[in-house]
Amino acid sequence: MTGRVREKLLNVINSLLKEGMSLKKISFCIALGVALGIFPVLGTTTLLCAIAAFFLRLNIPTIQVVNYGVYPLQLVLLVPFYSAGSWLFGDENWALIGGNIAELLTTDFWGNVSRIWDMTLYAVLIWLIVSPFLVLLLYNLLKPVIRGLASSRGWFPAS
């Protein structure tokens, strides 16, 4: 299974190189796709990736594939983003929300929607703090890996 995934990833990198996309852009596209893909608001990452790819002239299908690939990671990271945001801003609502959300929304709908909105904003602010470092880290880690893969396959001479 992992061999098939690796081959598909290598084929994507090969096709991007054939299209004339540089290693830096491929690395940046993947790093940005991961960072935008873990944005702590469900249902927004596809639009965010499309806008970023359009304005930064990146390959839209590639960034979207990365975005969809990290969707499980987005779900896993929702709790840490919300928890860190609540902790950083001293909001005690996280403990209240940890219970049954349906029950909370039936008792005081607008009050609890307001609390959830505040916590979402806190999570987004945490994401804004973390994501530039994540993009920088992934970009610098991916560049030599992609260069090594491409040169080992003979797609371009190692330099």
N, C-alpha and C positions, 0 to 999 in steps of 0.2 A: 504494500500500500504506500509506504513512504517513498519507495522507489518511483512509483508512478507520479506522486506529487512533485518529487524532485525533478523528474523529467519534464513535467508540465511547466514548472517554474523556469527551468532552463530554456525551454522553448519560447516562453514569453520574453525572457531577457534577450534571447537571440533575435526574436522578431523586432523588439524595440531597438536593438543595435542596428539591425538592417534598415529600419526606418530612419536612422540617423540620430536617434536619441543618445545623448552622451551618458557615460557612466554616472556622472554627477546628477544629471536629471533623473535617471532611473532610481538612484539611491534616494534622492530627495522626494520623488514621487511615492516611493514605498514608505519612507519615514513619515511623510505628511499624511499618507493614507492611514497609517496606524494611529497617529496622534488624533486625527479628526474622527477616526472610527471609534475611539473610546470616549467621545464627547458624552457627558452624562445626561443627555436629554434624548430619550428614545424617539426614533422617527425623524431625526434631523440630520443624521450623518450623510445620507446620500446627497442631499442638497448642499451641505457644507463642502463635501468633496468635489461636487460638480462646479461650484462657484470657485473654489480654490484652483482647480485644474484649469478652468477657463481663464482666470486672470493671471495665473502663473505659467500658462502655456505648457501644461503637463498633459500627459496622456490620460484622458478621461476614463477609458475602460480599465486601465491598469490601476488607477487610484481607487476606482469603484470595486475592483476585485479584492484589493487589499482591505478596503473598508468592510466589505461583506465577510472577508476572512477573519477579521478581528471582532466580529459581532459577539461571539461568546465571551471574549475578553471584556467587551463593553458591559455586558450583563454582570460579570463577576466584579467589575470595578465600580459599579453603581454604589454599593454599600460603602466602600472606602471613601469615595468622593463625598457622599452625603455625610458620612460620619466625620470626616476631616473638616468639612465646611461647618457643620454644627459645632464641632469642638472649637475651631478657630474663631468663630463669631459668638461663642458662648450661648448658643441656642439650645434650649432644653427640649425643643419640640421633637427631636429625633427619637427620644425615648417614648414619646406619645405615639408617634407614627409606627413604631416597631410592632404595635399590636395589630388589630384587625382594621385595615384601612376602610373597608366597606362600612363597618360599624361607625367609625369616626365620621365618615361623610354623611351618614344618615342622621347623626345627632346634631352636628353643627356644620352644615355643608360649607358655607362661605368662610367661616372661621378656619376650618381645617384646610380648605383649598388655599387660603392665604398662607397658612403655615407651610404647606407643601411647596408653594411658590417660593417662599423665602428660602427654604432649604435647597430648592433647585438652583436658585441664584447663588447660594453659598457653594454648592457643588461645582457650578460653572466657574466661579472665581478660583477655586482650587485647581480645576482643570487648566485655567489660564495661567496659573503659576507653574504647573508641572509640565504642560505640553511643549513649551519652547525647549526645555532641557531634554525632553524625550526625543524631539525631532533632531536636535543636535547630536545626541548620543547615537540614535539609530542611523543617522546619516553617516557619521564617522565610522560606525561599525560595518555598515553595509557596503561602503565604497570599496574597501580592499577585498571583501568577500566576493562581490560581483566582478571586480577586476580579475581576481584569481580564477573564478569559474569561467569567465569569458576567455582568458588567455590559455587556460588548460584545454579548452575546447577548440582553440585555434581561431576564434572569431575575430580577433585582432591581435597584433603583436603586443607582448608585455612591454611596458615602458616604465 
